[in-house]
Amino acid sequence: MLDPTIFEPAASVLVLDDQSMIRDLFHEVLAANHYNVSLAANLAEARAILSAQVFDAIVVDIFLNEPESGLALIEDAHVHQPNTPTIVISGMASMDHVIEALKSGAYDMLTKPLNVIDMLRVIARAVEKKRMSDENDRLLMALRRERDLLEDRVKEATHDLEETIGTLRALNEQMATIFELSHTPEGLISSEDAIRRIFQLLRRLIDFEESFCVVYDLNARDLHLKFSQGRTGAGLCEQIAHLFRREGELIHAVAREESGLNIDRFMAEVRGRLPEANLEKVMLMPLHVRQTFAGLVGLVRKSGPQRLSQGEERMIGLAISQLLAAIEQRNFVTRTGQLAGLGELISEIAHDLRHPMTALRGAAGLLATGWSDEGRRTRCLGQLTSNLGRMESLVSELVNFYDPKEMNMVPVDLNELLDKAIEVSGSVLDQHGINVVKNFEPGGVLILGLTRNLIEAFINLITNACHAMPSAGRLELTTCKDLAGVHIDRLRQSGRQPENFAMAAVCDNGCGIPEENMKKIFSRFFTTKPEGKGLGLSAVQRIVKKNLGHIHVESQPGKGSTFFIYLPKA
């Protein structure tokens, strides 16, 4: 038997039974075992007692001498004291009554006549369950309080974090400015433009009115560049430039000191050697490139403290120094890239020249044998004129390589470009017996592009298709203005807006491309043809990119290939 004295304080039990003998039995037995017992003879008494006191267990007789069953008290207990177990007793309970009691939420059942040992055991277990439920609730409340405390701490930490984020945002703005300062856009081709952009960006962080910069070339022992904004800045720039020219040996000696550059001494020298210059409101900062003195930067502030903070001075010097180093490196990379690009362009132009040269050779042969045929003569002369124009355009592109003009992208009809490419490729198509099918968008498809480049690209694709169908075949050319389905997905994956693009497709039913070659076809010099040079498709890709477009290919060996060209709408 469980000893109820382990519960502290003493457990309280409510007993509802309409028989006084049963009530007296419960009171005698439970009181003798240190329980506090409350007795009720009917539901009204039990409900009144239940509303005034908390119990550890409730004992209820199912069958009372009144209309309601004793089970009605279980519902009241669940509402007011949900953790308190209810034990039902009955002398004539059937299985249906047992099930009904369990459904009502009864914890256990005792049958009459009562067995005292069973009574004490069931009530002790019920009290233990109540105490465990109360302990669980207590722990749950403690956890909730701890959670609320943690939430408060998180809110405090979040507030602190937001303040930290604000500080970091300010630092990020500084870092972003420095990053932009140290990465000169390709459009800024001169050092003066780069320095001008530096001072524009520095105004995000530093308040100044005028500025100037003088850069000295230690190797040439002469000025590298000078830049100024504003009348005062221009005057000071000229004075310091004159000082640098006059005191070049001093600058060179200071910059080459093995013990390191003594900036304070040098700045004192500069100020001392320019007594006529009004430097009271000017902040002079030394400029370094690769930790070597390279010149001076000066700022004239609008208002506030006339001295820059150490961090501001460091940022200005670092930004301009990095930019000058970047300009130097960029010039080297540009020259190297131009040489490499020139080599690639020569290869591609040489490849593209083969097409008009072949056409010229064919037209010349036809003229030699059919000059008297006026129709043939007219057609051949037209081909000669057209292909000579293509060759002239290719040579012009090579000549103008070091003097690139802005891309002259003009509105052009995609249908007309394909028709022109078919016309120029007529001899190749006839030679291979190719049946050309045109599925053109009615009314035309207006795009923005470089006409000559795009015709060359389509000629290359048509020629490749002919080589993939050596013994007759079908070439299908398609244009589309409003894209849908897979075309939209391709353009979005490439970072483009589908509604701004039109499509041209070149489809053949030739030999197709093996899967292992799909990633190589646009590589320069890759070819599977013994006589091929591997430059046609790489030129196509270059032209499409130059026209701000996108190219995609699908192919199945033995069934053919389709090249999709997406170009910006006009």
C-alpha positions as CSV (number, residue, x, y, z in Angstrom):
1,M,0.0,0.0,0.0
2,L,1.2,3.5,-0.8
3,D,1.8,5.6,2.2
4,P,-0.1,8.9,1.8
5,T,2.1,10.6,4.4
6,I,4.6,11.1,1.7
7,F,2.4,13.8,0.2
8,E,3.0,17.1,1.9
9,P,0.7,18.8,2.6
10,A,-1.9,16.1,3.2
11,A,-3.9,15.1,0.2
12,S,-7.5,16.3,0.0
13,V,-10.3,14.0,-1.3
14,L,-13.9,14.8,-2.2
15,V,-16.4,11.9,-1.9
16,L,-19.9,12.2,-3.5
17,D,-22.3,9.4,-2.6
18,D,-26.0,9.5,-1.5
19,Q,-25.5,6.7,1.0
20,S,-24.3,7.9,4.4
21,M,-22.8,4.5,5.2
22,I,-20.5,4.7,2.1
23,R,-19.6,8.3,3.0
24,D,-18.8,7.3,6.6
25,L,-16.7,4.4,5.4
26,F,-14.6,6.7,3.1
27,H,-14.2,9.3,5.8
28,E,-13.1,6.7,8.4
29,V,-10.6,4.9,6.2
30,L,-9.1,8.0,4.5
31,A,-8.9,10.1,7.7
32,A,-7.1,7.2,9.4
33,N,-4.6,7.3,6.5
34,H,-4.0,11.1,6.9
35,Y,-6.2,12.3,4.1
36,N,-8.3,15.5,4.3
37,V,-11.8,14.3,3.4
38,S,-14.8,16.3,2.2
39,L,-18.2,14.6,1.9
40,A,-21.2,15.4,-0.3
41,A,-24.6,13.6,-0.4
42,N,-25.8,15.1,-3.7
43,L,-24.5,17.0,-6.8
44,A,-25.4,20.4,-5.5
45,E,-23.3,19.9,-2.4
46,A,-20.4,18.5,-4.3
47,R,-20.4,21.4,-6.8
48,A,-20.5,23.9,-4.0
49,I,-17.5,22.2,-2.3
50,L,-15.7,21.8,-5.6
51,S,-15.9,25.5,-6.4
52,A,-14.5,26.4,-3.0
53,Q,-11.6,24.0,-2.5
54,V,-8.9,22.3,-4.6
55,F,-8.8,18.5,-4.3
56,D,-6.2,15.9,-5.1
57,A,-8.8,13.2,-6.0
58,I,-12.5,13.0,-6.4
59,V,-14.6,9.9,-5.7
60,V,-18.1,9.9,-7.4
61,D,-21.0,7.4,-7.2
62,I,-22.4,6.8,-10.6
63,F,-26.0,6.2,-9.6
64,L,-27.4,8.9,-7.3
65,N,-31.0,9.3,-6.0
66,E,-31.6,12.2,-8.3
67,P,-32.2,12.8,-12.0
68,E,-28.5,13.5,-12.9
69,S,-25.8,10.8,-12.8
70,G,-22.8,11.3,-10.6
71,L,-20.8,11.4,-13.8
72,A,-22.0,15.0,-14.3
73,L,-19.5,16.0,-11.6
74,I,-16.6,14.8,-13.7
75,E,-17.3,17.5,-16.3
76,D,-17.4,20.2,-13.6
77,A,-14.1,18.9,-12.3
78,H,-12.5,19.0,-15.7
79,V,-13.5,22.6,-16.1
80,H,-12.5,23.9,-12.6
81,Q,-9.7,21.4,-11.6
82,P,-8.4,19.8,-14.8
83,N,-5.6,18.0,-13.1
84,T,-7.7,16.3,-10.5
85,P,-8.4,12.6,-11.2
86,T,-11.9,11.3,-10.7
87,I,-12.7,7.8,-9.4
88,V,-16.1,6.4,-10.0
89,I,-17.8,3.8,-7.7
90,S,-20.9,1.7,-8.4
91,G,-22.5,-1.5,-7.1
92,M,-24.3,-2.4,-10.2
93,A,-22.2,-1.1,-13.1
94,S,-22.2,-2.8,-16.4
95,M,-19.6,-2.7,-19.1
96,D,-21.6,0.1,-20.8
97,H,-21.4,2.1,-17.6
98,V,-17.6,1.5,-17.4
99,I,-17.2,2.7,-21.0
100,E,-19.4,5.7,-20.3
101,A,-17.3,6.6,-17.2
102,L,-14.1,6.3,-19.1
103,K,-15.4,8.5,-21.9
104,S,-16.4,11.1,-19.3
105,G,-12.8,11.2,-18.2
106,A,-12.8,9.0,-15.2
107,Y,-9.4,8.0,-13.9
108,D,-10.4,4.6,-12.4
109,M,-13.3,2.7,-10.9
110,L,-14.2,1.0,-7.6
111,T,-17.0,-1.5,-7.2
112,K,-19.3,-2.1,-4.2
113,P,-18.9,-3.7,-1.8
114,L,-15.7,-1.7,-1.4
115,N,-12.3,-3.3,-0.6
116,V,-10.4,-1.0,1.7
117,I,-7.0,-2.0,0.3
118,D,-8.1,-1.4,-3.3
119,M,-9.7,1.9,-2.2
120,L,-6.5,3.2,-0.7
121,R,-4.3,1.9,-3.6
122,V,-6.5,3.6,-6.3
123,I,-6.8,6.9,-4.3
124,A,-3.0,7.0,-3.6
125,R,-2.3,6.5,-7.3
126,A,-4.8,9.2,-8.2
127,V,-3.2,11.6,-5.7
128,E,0.2,10.8,-7.1
129,K,-1.0,11.5,-10.6
130,K,-2.5,14.8,-9.5
131,R,0.8,15.8,-7.8
132,M,2.7,14.8,-10.9
133,S,0.4,16.8,-13.2
134,D,0.7,19.8,-10.9
135,E,4.5,19.5,-10.9
136,N,4.4,19.3,-14.7
137,D,2.3,22.5,-14.8
138,R,4.8,24.1,-12.4
139,L,7.7,23.1,-14.6
140,L,5.9,24.2,-17.7
141,M,5.2,27.6,-16.1
142,A,8.8,27.9,-15.1
143,L,9.8,27.1,-18.7
144,R,7.4,29.7,-20.0
145,R,8.8,32.2,-17.6
146,E,12.3,31.3,-18.7
147,R,11.2,31.5,-22.3
148,D,9.7,35.0,-21.7
149,L,13.0,36.0,-20.0
150,L,15.0,34.7,-22.9
151,E,12.7,36.5,-25.3
152,D,13.3,39.7,-23.3
153,R,17.0,39.1,-23.5
154,V,16.7,38.4,-27.2
155,K,14.8,41.6,-27.7
156,E,17.5,43.5,-25.8
157,A,20.2,41.7,-27.8
158,T,18.2,42.5,-31.0
159,H,18.1,46.1,-30.1
160,D,21.8,46.1,-29.5
161,L,22.3,44.2,-32.8
162,E,20.2,46.8,-34.7
163,E,22.5,49.5,-33.3
164,T,25.5,47.4,-34.4
165,I,23.9,46.9,-37.8
166,G,23.4,50.6,-38.1
167,T,27.1,51.1,-37.4
168,L,28.0,48.3,-39.8
169,R,25.8,49.9,-42.5
170,A,27.8,53.1,-42.1
171,L,31.0,51.1,-42.4
172,N,29.6,49.2,-45.3
173,E,28.9,52.5,-47.0
174,Q,32.5,53.5,-46.5
175,M,33.7,50.1,-47.8
176,A,31.3,50.2,-50.8
177,T,32.7,53.7,-51.6
178,I,36.3,52.4,-51.3
179,F,35.4,49.4,-53.5
180,E,33.9,51.6,-56.2
181,L,36.9,53.9,-55.9
182,S,39.3,51.0,-56.5
183,H,37.4,49.6,-59.5
184,T,37.4,52.0,-62.4
185,P,34.6,51.4,-65.0
186,E,35.8,50.5,-68.4
187,G,34.3,53.7,-69.7
188,L,36.7,55.8,-67.8
189,I,39.7,55.4,-70.0
190,S,41.7,58.4,-68.7
191,S,43.4,58.9,-65.4
192,E,41.8,62.4,-65.1
193,D,38.3,60.8,-65.5
194,A,39.2,58.3,-62.8
195,I,40.4,60.9,-60.4
196,R,37.3,63.1,-61.0
197,R,35.1,60.1,-60.2
198,I,37.1,59.5,-57.0
199,F,36.3,62.9,-55.7
200,Q,32.6,62.6,-56.6
201,L,32.4,59.4,-54.6
202,L,34.4,60.7,-51.7
203,R,31.7,63.4,-51.2
204,R,29.5,60.7,-49.9
205,L,31.6,60.5,-46.8
206,I,33.6,63.7,-46.6
207,D,32.4,67.3,-46.8
208,F,34.7,69.4,-49.0
209,E,34.3,72.1,-51.6
210,E,37.3,71.9,-53.9
211,S,40.0,69.3,-54.6
212,F,43.2,68.7,-56.5
213,C,45.7,65.9,-57.0
214,V,49.3,65.9,-58.3
215,V,51.0,62.6,-59.2
216,Y,54.7,62.4,-59.6
217,D,56.4,59.7,-61.8
218,L,59.6,58.6,-59.9
219,N,61.0,56.8,-62.8
220,A,60.7,59.6,-65.3
221,R,61.3,62.2,-62.5
222,D,58.5,64.3,-63.8
223,L,54.8,64.9,-63.3
224,H,52.6,62.0,-64.2
225,L,49.3,63.9,-64.0
226,K,47.6,66.8,-62.3
227,F,43.9,67.3,-61.6
228,S,41.9,70.1,-59.9
229,Q,38.3,71.2,-59.2
230,G,37.5,74.8,-58.5
231,R,39.5,78.0,-58.7
232,T,41.3,77.6,-55.4
233,G,42.1,74.0,-56.2
234,A,43.4,74.9,-59.6
235,G,45.8,77.5,-58.2
236,L,47.1,75.2,-55.5
237,C,47.5,72.4,-58.0
238,E,49.7,74.6,-60.2
239,Q,51.8,75.7,-57.3
240,I,52.5,72.2,-56.0
241,A,53.1,70.9,-59.6
242,H,55.7,73.7,-60.0
243,L,57.2,72.7,-56.6
244,F,57.4,69.1,-57.7
245,R,59.2,70.0,-60.9
246,R,61.6,72.3,-59.1
247,E,62.3,69.9,-56.2
248,G,62.1,66.6,-58.1
249,E,65.4,65.4,-56.6
250,L,64.2,66.0,-53.1
251,I,60.9,64.1,-53.8
252,H,62.9,61.2,-55.3
253,A,65.3,61.1,-52.3
254,V,62.5,61.2,-49.7
255,A,60.5,58.5,-51.6
256,R,63.5,56.2,-51.8
257,E,64.6,56.5,-48.1
258,E,65.4,53.0,-46.8
259,S,64.2,54.0,-43.3
260,G,60.8,54.8,-44.6
261,L,59.0,57.9,-45.7
262,N,59.0,60.6,-43.0
263,I,55.6,62.1,-44.0
264,D,55.6,64.8,-41.3
265,R,59.0,66.0,-42.4
266,F,58.0,66.0,-46.0
267,M,54.7,67.8,-45.4
268,A,56.6,70.4,-43.4
269,E,59.0,70.8,-46.4
270,V,56.1,71.3,-48.8
271,R,54.4,73.9,-46.6
272,G,57.7,75.6,-46.0
273,R,58.6,75.8,-49.7
274,L,55.2,77.3,-50.6
275,P,55.0,80.4,-48.3
276,E,53.0,82.3,-50.9
277,A,50.2,79.6,-51.0
278,N,47.2,79.9,-48.7
279,L,47.3,76.4,-47.1
280,E,45.5,77.3,-43.9
281,K,42.2,75.8,-45.0
282,V,43.7,73.0,-47.2
283,M,44.2,69.4,-46.0
284,L,47.2,68.0,-47.8
285,M,47.6,64.2,-47.8
286,P,50.5,62.2,-49.2
287,L,49.6,59.8,-52.0
288,H,51.2,56.3,-52.2
289,V,51.3,53.6,-54.9
290,R,52.7,50.3,-53.6
291,Q,53.8,52.0,-50.4
292,T,55.9,54.4,-52.4
293,F,55.3,58.2,-52.3
294,A,53.7,59.3,-55.5
295,G,52.2,62.7,-55.0
296,L,49.8,64.9,-53.0
297,V,46.0,65.1,-52.6
298,G,44.4,68.3,-51.3
299,L,40.9,69.1,-50.1
300,V,39.3,72.4,-49.3
301,R,36.3,71.8,-46.9
302,K,33.1,73.8,-46.9
303,S,32.6,74.1,-43.2
304,G,33.2,72.4,-39.9
305,P,36.6,71.2,-38.6
306,Q,39.3,72.1,-41.0
307,R,41.4,68.9,-40.3
308,L,40.4,65.5,-41.6
309,S,40.3,62.6,-39.3
310,Q,43.0,60.0,-39.5
311,G,40.5,57.5,-40.9
312,E,39.4,60.0,-43.6
313,E,43.0,60.7,-44.6
314,R,43.8,57.0,-44.7
315,M,40.7,56.3,-46.9
316,I,41.5,59.1,-49.4
317,G,45.1,58.1,-49.8
318,L,44.2,54.4,-50.0
319,A,41.4,55.0,-52.5
320,I,43.4,57.1,-54.9
321,S,46.6,55.0,-54.6
322,Q,44.7,51.8,-55.3
323,L,42.9,53.4,-58.3
324,L,46.2,54.6,-59.8
325,A,47.7,51.2,-59.4
326,A,44.5,49.7,-60.9
327,I,44.8,52.1,-63.8
328,E,48.4,51.0,-64.4
329,Q,47.4,47.4,-64.2
330,R,44.4,47.9,-66.4
331,N,46.4,49.6,-69.1
332,F,48.7,46.6,-69.1
333,V,45.8,44.1,-69.1
334,T,44.1,46.1,-71.8
335,R,47.1,46.0,-74.1
336,T,47.6,42.3,-73.5
337,G,43.9,41.6,-74.0
338,Q,43.9,43.7,-77.2
339,L,46.8,41.6,-78.6
340,A,44.9,38.4,-77.7
341,G,41.7,39.7,-79.1
342,L,43.4,40.8,-82.3
343,G,44.7,37.2,-82.8
344,E,41.2,35.8,-82.2
345,L,39.6,38.4,-84.5
346,I,42.2,37.6,-87.3
347,S,41.4,33.9,-87.1
348,E,37.6,34.5,-87.2
349,I,37.8,37.0,-90.0
350,A,40.0,34.7,-92.0
351,H,37.4,32.0,-91.4
352,D,34.6,34.3,-92.4
353,L,36.5,35.4,-95.6
354,R,36.4,31.8,-96.9
355,H,32.7,32.0,-97.5
356,P,32.7,35.1,-99.8
357,M,35.9,33.9,-101.4
358,T,34.2,30.5,-102.2
359,A,31.2,32.4,-103.6
360,L,33.4,34.6,-105.7
361,R,35.3,31.6,-107.1
362,G,32.0,30.0,-108.0
363,A,30.6,33.1,-109.6
364,A,33.8,33.7,-111.5
365,G,33.6,30.1,-112.8
366,L,30.0,30.5,-114.0
367,L,30.9,33.8,-115.7
368,A,33.7,32.2,-117.5
369,T,31.5,29.5,-119.0
370,G,28.2,31.4,-119.3
371,W,29.0,35.0,-120.0
372,S,26.6,35.1,-123.0
373,D,23.7,34.1,-120.7
374,E,22.4,37.5,-119.6
375,G,20.4,36.0,-116.6
376,R,23.4,34.1,-115.4
377,R,25.7,37.0,-116.0
378,T,23.4,39.4,-114.0
379,R,23.1,36.9,-111.1
380,C,26.8,36.2,-111.0
381,L,27.7,39.9,-111.0
382,G,25.2,40.5,-108.2
383,Q,27.0,37.8,-106.2
384,L,30.4,39.3,-107.0
385,T,29.2,42.7,-105.7
386,S,27.5,41.3,-102.6
387,N,30.5,39.2,-101.5
388,L,33.0,41.9,-102.2
389,G,31.0,44.1,-99.9
390,R,31.1,41.4,-97.2
391,M,34.9,41.1,-97.6
392,E,35.3,44.8,-97.4
393,S,33.3,44.9,-94.2
394,L,35.4,42.1,-92.6
395,V,38.6,43.9,-93.5
396,S,37.2,47.2,-92.0
397,E,36.5,45.4,-88.8
398,L,40.1,44.3,-88.6
399,V,41.5,47.8,-89.5
400,N,39.3,49.5,-86.8
401,F,40.2,47.0,-84.1
402,Y,42.3,49.6,-82.1
403,D,39.8,52.3,-82.7
404,P,36.5,50.7,-81.8
405,K,33.4,52.7,-82.5
406,E,30.2,52.6,-80.5
407,M,28.1,49.6,-81.6
408,N,25.7,50.8,-84.3
409,M,22.7,48.6,-83.4
410,V,19.8,49.6,-85.7
411,P,16.3,48.3,-86.1
412,V,16.3,45.5,-88.7
413,D,13.8,42.8,-89.8
414,L,14.9,39.3,-88.7
415,N,13.1,37.7,-91.6
416,E,15.0,39.9,-94.0
417,L,18.3,39.0,-92.4
418,L,17.6,35.3,-92.8
419,D,16.4,35.8,-96.4
420,K,19.7,37.6,-97.2
421,A,21.7,34.8,-95.5
422,I,19.8,32.2,-97.6
423,E,20.5,34.2,-100.8
424,V,24.2,34.5,-100.1
425,S,24.4,30.8,-99.2
426,G,22.5,29.8,-102.4
427,S,25.4,28.0,-104.1
428,V,26.1,25.9,-101.0
429,L,22.5,25.0,-100.6
430,D,22.2,24.0,-104.2
431,Q,25.4,22.0,-104.1
432,H,24.1,19.9,-101.2
433,G,20.6,19.6,-102.6
434,I,19.1,21.2,-99.4
435,N,15.3,21.9,-99.2
436,V,14.8,25.1,-97.4
437,V,11.6,25.6,-95.4
438,K,10.8,29.1,-94.0
439,N,8.5,29.4,-91.0
440,F,8.7,33.2,-90.6
441,E,6.6,35.3,-88.3
442,P,3.9,37.1,-90.4
443,G,4.6,40.8,-90.7
444,G,8.2,40.5,-89.8
445,V,10.2,40.6,-86.5
446,L,11.9,43.9,-85.8
447,I,15.1,43.5,-83.7
448,L,18.1,45.7,-82.8
449,G,21.3,44.4,-84.2
450,L,24.4,44.8,-86.3
451,T,23.2,43.8,-89.7
452,R,26.5,42.6,-91.2
453,N,27.5,40.6,-88.2
454,L,24.2,38.8,-87.9
455,I,24.1,37.9,-91.6
456,E,27.6,36.3,-91.1
457,A,26.4,34.4,-88.1
458,F,23.4,33.0,-90.0
459,I,25.6,32.1,-93.0
460,N,27.9,30.2,-90.7
461,L,24.9,28.3,-89.2
462,I,23.5,27.5,-92.7
463,T,26.9,26.3,-93.9
464,N,27.3,24.1,-90.9
465,A,23.9,22.7,-91.4
466,C,24.7,21.9,-95.1
467,H,27.9,20.1,-94.0
468,A,25.8,18.0,-91.6
469,M,23.6,16.9,-94.5
470,P,26.1,16.0,-97.2
471,S,23.5,14.1,-99.4
472,A,20.4,16.3,-99.4
473,G,18.3,17.2,-96.4
474,R,15.8,19.6,-95.0
475,L,16.8,23.0,-93.5
476,E,14.0,24.8,-91.5
477,L,14.3,28.5,-90.6
478,T,11.9,29.9,-88.0
479,T,11.3,33.3,-86.5
480,C,9.1,34.2,-83.5
481,K,8.3,37.5,-82.0
482,D,6.3,36.6,-78.8
483,L,8.1,33.8,-76.9
484,A,6.6,31.2,-74.6
485,G,7.3,28.0,-72.8
486,V,10.8,26.7,-72.8
487,H,12.1,29.9,-74.5
488,I,11.0,32.0,-71.5
489,D,12.8,29.6,-69.1
490,R,16.0,29.7,-71.1
491,L,16.2,33.5,-71.2
492,R,15.3,33.8,-67.5
493,Q,18.1,31.3,-66.6
494,S,20.5,33.5,-68.6
495,G,19.5,36.6,-66.7
496,R,17.4,38.2,-69.4
497,Q,13.8,39.5,-69.6
498,P,12.0,37.2,-72.1
499,E,9.5,39.9,-73.2
500,N,12.4,41.9,-74.6
501,F,13.7,39.2,-77.0
502,A,12.7,37.6,-80.3
503,M,13.9,34.3,-81.6
504,A,15.4,32.8,-84.8
505,A,15.9,29.0,-85.1
506,V,18.0,27.1,-87.7
507,C,17.1,23.4,-87.7
508,D,18.5,20.6,-89.8
509,N,17.9,16.9,-90.0
510,G,21.5,16.0,-90.4
511,C,23.9,13.8,-88.5
512,G,23.5,15.6,-85.2
513,I,26.1,16.3,-82.5
514,P,27.3,13.6,-80.0
515,E,26.6,14.4,-76.4
516,E,30.2,14.5,-75.5
517,N,30.8,17.3,-78.0
518,M,27.9,19.5,-76.9
519,K,30.0,21.5,-74.5
520,K,32.9,22.0,-77.0
521,I,31.1,23.1,-80.1
522,F,31.6,26.8,-79.4
523,S,35.2,26.4,-78.4
524,R,37.7,27.9,-80.8
525,F,39.5,25.5,-83.1
526,F,37.2,22.6,-82.1
527,T,36.0,20.6,-85.2
528,T,35.1,17.1,-86.2
529,K,35.6,17.7,-89.9
530,P,39.0,16.9,-91.4
531,E,39.1,20.1,-93.4
532,G,37.4,22.2,-90.7
533,K,39.1,25.0,-88.8
534,G,36.8,25.1,-85.8
535,L,36.1,28.8,-86.0
536,G,32.5,29.0,-87.4
537,L,30.5,28.4,-84.3
538,S,32.8,30.3,-82.0
539,A,32.3,33.3,-84.4
540,V,28.6,32.8,-84.2
541,Q,28.7,32.9,-80.4
542,R,30.9,36.0,-80.5
543,I,28.5,37.8,-82.8
544,V,25.4,36.9,-80.8
545,K,27.1,38.2,-77.6
546,K,28.2,41.4,-79.5
547,N,24.5,41.8,-80.4
548,L,23.5,41.4,-76.7
549,G,21.8,38.1,-77.5
550,H,21.8,34.5,-76.3
551,I,22.4,31.2,-78.2
552,H,21.2,27.7,-77.3
553,V,21.6,24.4,-79.2
554,E,19.7,21.1,-79.0
555,S,20.8,18.1,-81.0
556,Q,20.2,14.3,-81.3
557,P,22.7,12.1,-83.1
558,G,21.2,10.8,-86.3
559,K,18.2,13.2,-86.1
560,G,19.7,16.7,-86.5
561,S,20.4,19.9,-84.6
562,T,18.6,23.1,-83.9
563,F,20.3,26.4,-83.0
564,F,18.2,29.0,-81.2
565,I,19.3,32.6,-81.5
566,Y,17.6,35.1,-79.1
567,L,18.1,38.8,-80.0
568,P,16.7,42.0,-78.4
569,K,13.6,43.5,-79.9
570,A,13.6,47.0,-81.4
